[in-house]
Amino acid sequence: MRQILSIATTTVGEAIRRRVLLIILLIGVLFLVVAPGLGVLSARSETVVLRGMMLGIIQLTSAVIAIVLTVYMIPNEIERRTIYTILSKPVQRWQFLIGKYLGAVFSLGLMMALMTAVLVFVFWLQASDQSLAAVGAMVKAPTMYFVQMSLLAAVAIFFSTFVAPLVNFFLTGGMYLLGSLFNPFFQTLQENQGTHPVTKAFAGIVNTILPNFANYNVQNPIINPTQVIQNESRYYLEVTFYGLFYIGILLVAGILIFDRREV
């Protein structure tokens, strides 16, 4: 455990020092700050526009950070040959991979926490309802986004064990788009009684293999209070356990591949 924590701590330090990540984070924070001024451009309720825009900024910025942060982690260690120094110590390959992932998730959590703090502060200044309940409702979506981005980071770590960073960038980004946009469609096909059995089976396979990132898009009930999630606490627990289960599978698969890879 000490080896994993040591690698994770080093990874956090490296992530904080990476200028490209800090620039992406700065751009995201900047958009959050100027978002209230853009909300008046819409004819819809300014509060609704503000909520939707700011949550969208956090989600998009976090996705870019998660991908950029993780696709280069293992390839950079191999390219700079620092991995030989690490593995020459009493560190197993699985410990190295887990440590890298935990470091990436912790770094991602720090950056998302900063953006969420800016979100809460700006929303508190702009919203007519400044109660703790209203502010707490705004934090629900970023919390689910963190689980979503942790799953996205696990996808990137898995691909990084056997593909180049550029290919990994497009693979992970493509998985994120497919899992966010098309998984609900395949889920509808699978649950529809009128769907052909072959199509239903195909939809079931896709839903099993493809991570369902759409599970964590819970912004609609927050943006529009008339929409509700039935049994909200249970839903959040279910999608969190789904994410942890899928992350575990991806990490185990990545460890098996990385353990057999020539470095």
Secondary structure, 3 states (H helix, E strand, C coil): CHHHHHHHHHHHHHHHHCHHHHHHHHHHHHHHHHHHHHHCCCCCCHHHHHHHHHHHHHHHHHHHHHHHHHHCHHHHHHHCCHHHHHHCCCCCHHHHHHHHHHHHHHHHHHHHHHHHHHHHHHHHHHCCCCCHHHHHHHHHHHHHHHHHHHHHHHHHHHHHCCCCHHHHHHHHHHHHHHHHHCHHHHHHHHHCCCCCHHHHHHHHHHHHHCCCHHHHCCHHHHHCCCCCCCCHHHHHHHHHHHHHHHHHHHHHHHHHHHHCCCC
